[in-house]
Amino acid sequence: MEKLHNIYIVDHEKVHYVAGLNWEIIVSQSTRRSRKKARGEGADHYLVWRGDAPLLGMTALSAFRETRDRQPYRSLALHLLPQLPQNGYIVLPLSKTQWWFVATLGGQLSPLSDIVGSVEQIKSAINVFIMMNPLPPAGWQVVAPEDFGLENTQYPPSLDHLLAQAKGHKTPRLAPTNAKAAAVLWLVLLGIIIAGHFGWQYWEQHKEDEEIAVAQAELAARRAAIKSENGHRPWADLPRFNTVLQTCHNHWKTLPLSIAGWTFTQAQCTPAGALSVNYALPEGGTVADFANRLPYWYPGVAAAFNIPGAANMGSFTLSFTAPSTTGAENVPSNAIQTQRFTSFAQRINAALQIVKQDNSLRDDAGNLIDVPWNTYTFTFVTDIPPDRLFLTQHFDDTGLRLAQVSLTQRDGQLTYTLEGYLYAAK
């Protein structure tokens, strides 16, 4: 992970709200495992947000806690989440020289946001967020001061106003990553005496030992079953990378650049057999122009618009036969698989993000059952048509699977975003 972000603390109604946490998507896991992971990343405080996609928030608070009282510390981004755009981002001034950028996707906090910094740092963070995420059908909702230099923005309310609107919204506290410090803080906050604390810890350990002992037989049986099945390899259920890419290319290459003057902006293709397409409103155009002209190109396909809203985006979805799967091929080792894909991206100056996933299976008690492969998600962004990059060069797609391919036109420039999974042997 990158170094811990700069932070800024806002005091409001006996709570310290922290802007600038580092965020990471996690699978559901115990508090102890989350604390250990945060400590390994150099953080001294952490929290777990168990939303639709669980997030681990991490930061370094030690310098602030030395001079501040025992009032709770919470995430400013999570506290204001209900007040933020559904798909977009907000930029707020924190001081004369520091700004705050926080973004959402589908109402969920983006791990690429919650950044505190100068104007240049915030603009750089916004560019990364936009590059790594496909444009929503209704476009990005941007809330920022006019003098910040962003287009199509709404003027932001004050931070005090947002905090007042979020009154009553409960979010987790930031807790110390040091287990001993966490225990001391818990004692101070709840008034539990030291003897009672250690008694509780002993009882918890005793209870855990009993549960582990009871689960041993079931765990052994579960592991034996997985071993006998050779562990179902998930890439067997997904069509090959090149097959999906060829199918998507065959469909989007026939898309018209303009329909009734509305210009093409984005297409998203999935291996499930769907191609979603967006067109932008031209000057002087109407939604009726687009709706009436679309049947000429695609009879029986209905147009949709961002109404209510700006009504400046027309969209439709084409269906096609999903490409078939071919079973599970043997995948190369972890080093070979990740290095060859990374080297390929570096040779053509493409943006590549690879994130390792926790793919271990778990028994009913939550115990880990290891599998003999690693799973990664990847996002590959380039302005070179993928058919030239991969198909014409007979690219070796062993262990690669696509979840979505996006084609975006902005200022006459086409950008391709490939998202999917990379599998490698341990």
C-alpha positions in Angstrom: 0.0 0.0 0.0 1.1 3.6 -0.6 2.2 5.7 2.4 -0.4 6.9 4.9 -2.3 10.0 3.7 -2.1 13.5 5.3 -5.0 13.9 7.7 -7.1 16.9 8.9 -9.2 16.7 12.1 -12.5 18.6 12.4 -14.0 18.9 15.9 -17.9 18.9 16.0 -20.2 18.2 19.0 -17.6 16.4 21.2 -16.4 14.2 18.3 -13.1 14.4 16.4 -13.8 13.7 12.6 -10.7 12.6 10.6 -10.4 13.4 6.9 -7.6 11.6 4.9 -7.9 7.9 5.9 -6.3 5.2 3.7 -9.0 2.8 2.5 -8.8 -0.8 1.3 -11.5 -3.2 0.2 -11.5 -6.3 2.4 -13.5 -9.6 2.7 -15.4 -10.1 5.9 -12.9 -10.9 8.6 -12.4 -10.7 12.4 -11.5 -7.6 14.3 -8.2 -9.1 15.2 -7.3 -9.8 11.6 -8.2 -6.3 10.5 -6.2 -4.7 13.4 -3.2 -6.8 12.4 -3.4 -5.8 8.8 -3.7 -2.1 9.6 -0.7 -2.3 12.0 1.3 -4.0 9.2 0.6 -1.1 6.9 2.1 1.4 9.4 -1.2 2.7 10.9 -1.7 3.2 14.6 -5.5 3.5 14.3 -8.1 1.7 12.2 -11.8 1.0 11.7 -13.9 -1.5 9.7 -16.9 -0.2 7.7 -19.2 -3.2 7.0 -21.2 -1.8 4.1 -22.1 -3.5 0.8 -18.3 -3.7 0.2 -16.5 -3.9 3.5 -13.7 -1.3 3.9 -10.7 -1.1 6.2 -9.8 2.5 7.1 -6.3 3.2 8.4 -4.4 6.3 9.6 -1.7 7.6 12.0 -3.2 9.5 14.9 -0.5 9.3 17.6 0.7 12.8 17.2 -2.8 14.2 17.6 -3.9 12.0 20.5 -1.0 13.3 22.7 -2.5 16.8 22.9 -6.2 15.9 22.6 -8.8 14.6 25.1 -10.4 11.1 25.2 -13.3 12.1 22.9 -13.9 9.6 20.1 -12.3 9.8 16.6 -14.4 8.9 13.6 -14.1 9.1 9.8 -15.4 12.3 8.3 -16.0 10.6 5.0 -18.2 7.9 6.5 -20.1 10.4 8.7 -21.0 12.5 5.6 -21.6 9.6 3.3 -25.4 10.0 3.2 -24.9 13.7 2.2 -22.6 12.9 -0.7 -23.5 12.4 -4.4 -24.6 8.9 -5.4 -22.1 8.7 -8.3 -19.6 11.6 -8.1 -17.3 13.5 -5.9 -17.1 16.6 -3.7 -14.2 19.0 -3.1 -14.3 21.1 0.1 -11.9 23.7 1.6 -10.5 22.7 5.0 -8.1 25.7 5.3 -6.5 28.3 3.2 -4.1 25.8 1.8 -5.7 22.4 2.3 -8.6 20.8 0.4 -10.5 17.6 0.8 -11.6 15.2 -2.0 -14.1 12.4 -1.4 -15.9 10.3 -4.0 -18.6 7.7 -4.2 -19.7 4.9 -6.6 -23.3 3.7 -6.3 -23.6 5.4 -2.9 -20.5 3.6 -1.5 -17.3 5.3 -0.5 -14.5 5.0 -3.1 -11.2 3.7 -1.7 -9.4 6.0 -4.2 -10.7 9.1 -2.4 -10.7 10.7 1.1 -7.6 12.8 0.1 -6.4 15.9 1.9 -3.9 18.1 0.1 -3.1 21.1 -2.0 -5.0 22.1 -5.2 -2.5 20.2 -7.4 -2.7 17.0 -5.2 -6.5 17.1 -5.2 -6.7 17.5 -9.0 -4.2 14.6 -9.4 -6.4 12.4 -7.1 -9.5 13.3 -9.2 -7.8 12.3 -12.4 -6.9 8.9 -11.0 -10.4 8.3 -9.8 -11.9 9.3 -13.2 -9.4 7.2 -15.1 -10.0 4.1 -12.9 -13.8 4.2 -13.0 -16.1 4.1 -16.1 -18.4 7.1 -16.6 -21.9 6.4 -15.1 -24.8 6.7 -17.5 -25.9 10.0 -16.0 -22.3 11.3 -15.8 -20.4 12.3 -12.7 -22.1 14.6 -10.2 -19.4 17.1 -9.2 -19.7 19.4 -6.1 -16.9 21.9 -5.9 -16.2 25.6 -5.7 -16.2 27.4 -9.1 -12.8 28.8 -8.6 -11.4 25.2 -8.2 -11.4 24.9 -12.0 -13.7 21.9 -12.6 -16.4 21.8 -15.2 -20.2 21.3 -14.7 -20.0 21.7 -10.9 -22.5 22.4 -8.2 -21.5 24.9 -5.5 -20.8 23.0 -2.3 -22.5 23.6 1.0 -20.3 24.5 4.0 -18.7 21.7 6.0 -20.6 22.9 9.1 -23.9 22.5 7.2 -23.0 19.0 6.1 -22.1 18.0 9.6 -25.4 19.4 10.9 -27.3 17.5 8.2 -25.5 14.3 9.2 -26.5 14.5 12.9 -27.4 11.1 14.3 -25.6 9.1 11.6 -23.6 6.4 13.5 -20.2 5.2 12.3 -17.5 3.1 13.9 -14.8 4.7 16.1 -11.1 4.7 15.1 -9.5 2.2 17.4 -5.8 1.7 18.2 -4.0 -1.0 16.2 -1.9 -1.8 19.3 -3.9 -4.4 21.3 -2.7 -3.1 24.6 -3.5 0.5 23.8 -6.9 -0.6 22.7 -7.5 -2.4 26.0 -6.5 0.7 28.0 -8.7 2.9 25.9 -11.6 0.5 26.4 -11.1 0.6 30.1 -11.1 4.4 30.3 -14.2 4.7 28.1 -16.3 2.1 29.8 -15.0 2.3 33.4 -14.1 -1.4 33.6 -11.5 -2.2 36.2 -8.3 -4.0 35.2 -9.2 -7.2 37.0 -12.5 -7.4 35.2 -10.8 -6.8 31.9 -8.4 -9.6 32.3 -11.2 -11.9 33.5 -13.2 -11.1 30.3 -10.2 -11.8 28.2 -9.7 -15.1 29.9 -13.4 -16.1 29.4 -13.2 -15.1 25.7 -10.1 -17.2 25.2 -11.7 -20.1 27.0 -14.8 -19.9 24.9 -12.8 -19.7 21.7 -10.8 -22.7 22.6 -14.0 -24.7 23.2 -15.5 -23.7 19.9 -12.3 -24.6 18.1 -12.2 -28.0 19.7 -15.9 -28.7 18.7 -15.2 -27.6 15.1 -12.1 -29.8 14.5 -14.0 -32.8 13.1 -16.2 -30.6 10.8 -13.1 -28.7 9.6 -11.2 -31.9 8.8 -14.2 -33.2 6.9 -14.5 -30.0 4.9 -10.9 -29.9 4.0 -11.1 -33.5 2.9 -14.1 -32.7 0.7 -12.3 -29.8 -0.9 -9.2 -31.9 -1.5 -11.2 -34.7 -3.1 -12.8 -32.2 -5.4 -9.4 -30.7 -6.2 -10.8 -27.3 -5.2 -13.2 -26.0 -7.8 -11.2 -23.5 -9.9 -13.4 -20.4 -10.5 -11.9 -19.6 -13.9 -13.5 -22.7 -15.3 -16.9 -21.0 -15.1 -15.7 -17.9 -17.1 -15.0 -17.6 -20.9 -11.5 -16.9 -22.0 -10.1 -13.4 -22.0 -9.5 -13.2 -25.8 -12.9 -14.8 -26.5 -14.7 -12.1 -24.6 -12.6 -9.4 -26.1 -13.3 -10.6 -29.7 -17.0 -10.8 -29.0 -17.2 -7.3 -27.5 -15.1 -5.9 -30.4 -17.3 -7.5 -33.0 -20.3 -5.7 -31.4 -19.0 -2.3 -30.5 -17.2 -1.8 -33.9 -20.7 -1.5 -35.6 -21.9 1.2 -33.3 -22.7 4.5 -35.0 -20.7 7.5 -34.0 -23.9 9.6 -34.0 -27.6 9.0 -33.7 -29.8 12.0 -34.6 -26.8 14.3 -33.8 -26.3 12.7 -30.4 -22.6 11.7 -30.1 -21.2 8.4 -28.8 -19.6 8.7 -25.3 -19.3 5.2 -23.8 -19.9 1.5 -24.3 -19.7 -1.2 -21.6 -19.6 -4.9 -22.6 -19.9 -7.9 -20.3 -19.3 -11.6 -20.9 -22.9 -12.2 -19.8 -24.0 -11.0 -23.2 -24.8 -7.3 -22.7 -23.5 -4.1 -24.4 -24.7 -0.9 -22.8 -24.2 2.3 -24.9 -24.4 6.0 -24.0 -24.8 9.0 -26.3 -24.5 12.7 -25.4 -27.1 15.4 -26.2 -25.9 17.9 -28.9 -26.6 21.6 -28.9 -30.2 22.1 -30.0 -31.1 18.4 -29.8 -34.0 16.7 -27.9 -34.6 13.4 -26.3 -37.4 12.8 -28.9 -34.8 13.1 -31.7 -32.8 10.2 -30.2 -35.8 8.1 -29.3 -37.3 8.3 -32.7 -34.1 7.7 -34.6 -32.8 4.7 -32.5 -35.2 2.1 -34.1 -33.7 2.8 -37.5 -30.4 1.4 -36.2 -31.8 -1.1 -33.7 -35.4 -2.1 -34.3 -37.2 -3.1 -31.1 -34.5 -1.5 -28.8 -35.8 1.1 -26.4 -34.0 4.3 -25.5 -33.5 5.5 -21.9 -32.5 8.9 -20.6 -31.3 10.4 -17.3 -34.8 11.8 -16.5 -35.3 13.1 -13.8 -31.9 14.8 -14.2 -30.1 16.8 -16.8 -31.7 14.7 -19.7 -28.4 15.0 -21.5 -27.5 11.3 -21.8 -29.3 8.8 -24.0 -28.6 5.1 -23.5 -29.7 1.6 -24.7 -28.6 -2.0 -24.2 -27.9 -4.6 -26.9 -28.0 -8.3 -26.1 -26.0 -11.0 -27.7 -25.2 -14.7 -27.1 -22.7 -15.0 -24.2 -19.4 -16.6 -25.2 -19.0 -20.2 -24.0 -16.5 -21.4 -21.4 -13.7 -23.9 -22.1 -12.9 -25.3 -18.7 -10.0 -24.5 -16.4 -6.5 -24.4 -17.9 -3.4 -24.8 -15.8 -2.1 -21.4 -14.7 1.5 -20.3 -14.3 3.2 -19.5 -11.0 2.4 -16.3 -9.2 5.6 -14.5 -10.2 5.4 -15.5 -13.9 1.7 -14.5 -14.2 1.9 -11.1 -12.5 5.2 -10.1 -14.0 4.3 -10.9 -17.6 1.0 -9.0 -17.5 2.7 -6.0 -15.7 5.5 -6.0 -18.3 3.0 -6.1 -21.1 1.3 -3.0 -19.7 4.6 -1.2 -19.1 5.8 -1.8 -22.7 2.8 0.1 -24.1 2.6 2.7 -21.2 -0.8 1.4 -20.1 -2.2 2.1 -16.6 -2.5 -1.2 -14.7 -3.8 -1.8 -11.2 -3.6 -5.3 -9.7 -5.1 -6.0 -6.3 -4.7 -9.3 -4.5 -7.9 -10.9 -3.2 -8.5 -13.1 -0.2 -9.7 -16.3 -2.0 -9.4 -18.7 0.9 -12.4 -20.8 1.6 -13.8 -20.9 5.1 -15.6 -23.5 7.1 -18.8 -22.7 9.1 -16.7 -21.6 12.1 -14.7 -19.1 10.0 -11.5 -21.1 9.8 -9.4 -20.6 6.7 -9.1 -23.5 4.2 -6.3 -22.6 1.7 -6.6 -23.1 -2.0 -3.6 -23.7 -4.4 -4.1 -20.5 -6.4 -4.0 -16.8 -6.0 -6.7 -14.5 -7.2 -6.2 -10.9 -8.3 -8.5 -8.2 -9.7 -7.1 -5.9 -12.4 -7.9 -2.7 -14.2 -6.1 -2.1 -17.5 -6.5 1.4 -19.1 -5.1 2.3 -22.5 -5.9 4.4 -25.6 -4.7 1.6 -28.0 -7.6 -0.5 -29.4 -7.6 -3.8 -27.5 -8.0 -5.9 -30.7 -4.7 -4.5 -31.9 -3.0 -5.1 -28.5 -4.3 -8.6 -27.7 -6.0 -10.3 -30.6 -3.7 -9.5 -33.6 -0.7 -10.5 -31.5 -2.2 -13.8 -30.3 -1.8 -12.7 -26.7 -1.4 -15.5 -24.2 -4.5 -15.1 -22.0 -3.8 -18.1 -19.7 -5.4 -17.4 -16.3 -7.0 -14.1 -17.4 -10.7 -13.5 -17.3 -12.7 -10.4 -18.2 -15.6 -9.0 -16.1 -16.2 -5.9 -18.2 -14.7 -3.9 -21.1 -15.5 -0.2 -21.4 -14.9 2.1 -24.4 -15.1 5.9 -23.6 -14.8 8.9 -25.9 -13.7 12.2 -24.4 -12.7 15.2 -26.5 -12.3 12.9 -29.5 -10.0 10.5 -27.7 -11.0 6.9 -27.2 -10.0 5.2 -23.9 -10.4 1.5 -23.2 -10.8 0.1 -19.7 -10.5 -3.7 -19.2 -11.5 -5.1 -15.8 -11.3 -8.7 -14.7 -9.5 -11.4 -12.8 -6.0 -12.8 -12.9 -5.3 -16.3 -11.5 -1.9 -17.7 -10.6 -0.6 -20.9 -9.0 0.8 -20.6 -5.5 
